[in-house]
């Protein structure tokens, strides 16, 4: 679904992403994991052209992203950030309807999709006319995901989506959301610095350091067969060499 070849991004004299290549399969959840400043968020944002690469190529569903207008590309790719990334002046219903309206969906189809997502994400319809400031953190995150899933995109990008939640709510919401069949059928690229979150959610983890992928593979492979001392030390707090 996503093919990245020799991707590089330089900011002045700093190389944020350095010759990254990887392929992400349809329906796969790939986690970009690493310390702050390792290049994981920059890599994510180049997929939907929020940041333009210095060199290299990215294709989504077989189409080179630079051959598409940025706004058009972003409408086809779901995007979730901390605390849902909701506009404060949009109600829940307006937030979920944003992209379907831009794509010219019929009002009846939009309403049907809103109600479908509210049910799937266990959101009460009594909040449809509320604004983000009137929602709990968990509700804002669910609404953010509903907005991202509204048009059933083939790809959803998530940048530290649970970072604003307290630890209890964070664990509960991520398990609930990633248990959805709809999300399981979607290609997900998730950025986090939380090792336990990566191990719980990823089909594969790409561990990054200084703009490069140090090791990529299933969580158990990184835990049990670390490629070097950096990988071993980064995962040191986890129950190593024990299958999930």
N, C-alpha and C positions, 0 to 999 in steps of 0.2 A: 504493500500500500504506500509506503514511503521509502524512497531510495535517496540516500545522501552520499555524495562522492566528493572526497577531497575538499571538504568545506572549511574555509578559513575566514576569520573576521579579525581585522586589525583596527584599533582605535589609536590614531597617531602612531606612537612607537610601541604601543602595547598590543600583543597578539592575544585576543580573548579566546578564540577557537582556532586550533592549529591542525589542519589537515585531517579532519574527522570524516570517516566513511562508515556507514552502517545501513542495513536494510531492516525495515520493520514490517512484519507480515500483517495481513488483513486479520482483524480481530485480536491482535496481540496488544498486551499492555507492557510497554517498555518504560522503565524508570531511569531517568538521568539523575544520578546520585553523585554527590561530592560536596566539598567544602564551599563556603562563600568565595566567589571569584574564580571558580574553576572553569567556567564557560557553559554551564548547563542551561541557564536561562537564556543566554545569548543564542545557543544552539536552537532551543525551542522557538524563540521569536523569529529566527530566520526561516522556519518552516512556513509560517504564515505571513512572512515579509513585513513584520513589524520592525525588523532590522534587516538591512540588505547585506548579503555576504560580500566580502572582498574578492573571493574567488571560490570555485567549486560549484557544484550543482545540487539541486533538490528537486525531485519529482514526487508528486502526490497522485496516486491512482494513474500512473503512467504519463502525467502531463507535467512538463517543466514549469515550476511556479513563476519563473520570470517571464514566461510567455502569457501570463494572466495578469489583469489589472489587480493591484493589491486589494482594494475594497471588495471586488468580486470574489477573489480567492478567500478572503476572511469570512465572507458570508457562508461559504461552503464548509468551513472548518470551525467546529465548536471550540470555545476558548473560555477557560475558567481560571480565575485568580483568587487570591486571598479574599475572604469575606464576601465572595460572590461577584465582586466588581460591579455592583448594581448602581444605576443612576439614581440619585436620591429623589428626583422628581418624577420617577416612573413608578407606578403601582406594580404589584406582582403580576397582574394580568398584562399590563403594558410591557413589562420587561420580557415576559415569555413570548409575547407576540412580535417583538421587534424585528427579528430577521424574517419570519414568514411574511410580514407586511411588506418589507423591502423587496421580497421576491414575488410579490403580487398574489399571494394566496387569497382565496375567497374567505370572507369573514366567517362563514359557517365552518369551514375547514380549520381556521385558526382557533375558534372557540372549542371545537372538538379536540384538537391537539392540546390545548391548555388544560382541559378537564382530564384528559388521559394522563398527562404528565403529573398533575396534582395528585391523582390517585396513585400512580406508580411511586411517587416520591413521598407518599404519606404526608402530604400537606393539606390541611383543612381548607375547604373552599371559602371559609369565612375570612381568610386573609387576602383574597384576590384583589381587594381594593385598598389594601394597606401599602405603606411605603417602607423602604428598607429600615428606616430608623425605628419603625414599630415592630420589627421582627427580631427574634432571637438569632444568635450567631449561627446555630444549626439550620434555622429556617432560611436565612440569607444564603447559606451555602447550597441548600437544596434548590432554591429559586435560581441561583446562578447556574447550576447544572441543568435545570429545566430549560433555561434560556439557551444554553449551549446545545441541548439535544432537540430543540424544537423542530428543526427541519430534518431530523434523522441524518446528521452528517456522517460521512464515512470515517472522519478523523476528529478526535477531540484532544486538544492540548490543555494541560493543567499545570499551572505554575504555583507551587506551594499552596494548593487549594485549601488545605486544612490548617494552615499556619496560624490563623487568627482565633482558632477555637481552643478552649481549655482541654487538657489531656483526656478527660472522660468523654466529653462531647466529640472530640476528634476521633477517638477510637470507634465510638458508636456510629457516627455519621459515615466514616469511610467504609466500615464493614457493610453498612446498610446500602450505601450507594453502589459499591462495587459488587454487591450481590444482585443488582438489577440485570435481568437478561439483556435489556437493551444496551447497557454499557458493555456487557461481556461481548456483544456482537460488534462493537465499535473498536476501531484502532485507537488506542489511547497512548499518548506520550505524557508522562508525569514527571515534573521536576520536584525534587525534595532533597533536603539534607538529613532527613530522619531515616536512619538505617532500618529500624523496626518497621516503619511504614513501607519502605522499599521492599523488604523481604516478604511482608504480608501481601502486597498488592501486585508485585511484578511477575510477569512471565519470564522476562529477562531484565537484568540490571546492566546499565552501562555506567561504570564507575569512572569519573573524570578527575583529572588533576592537571592544573596548569594548561588548560585548553585542549588536552588530549584524552582519549579513552584509554585508560590503563588496563581495564579488563571488562569484557562483556560476556554475559552468559546467564543461565538460570541462577536464582539466589543460592541454591545448595552448592552449585559449582564454585561460586565466589567464597562461600563460607568454608567449604571443604578443600578446595584447591586454589588458594589465593596465588595470583601470578607473581607477586613480589611482596616486600615488606610493607609497602604503602597500603596495599589491599588488606593484608593481614591486620595491620594496626588500625585501619579505618573501621573494620568490622569487629574489632577486638572485644567490644562490649556485648556481642551477640553470642548465643549458644553455638559455638563453632562445631563443625564436623558432625552436626546432628541434623537429620532431614527435618523439613518443616512438617 
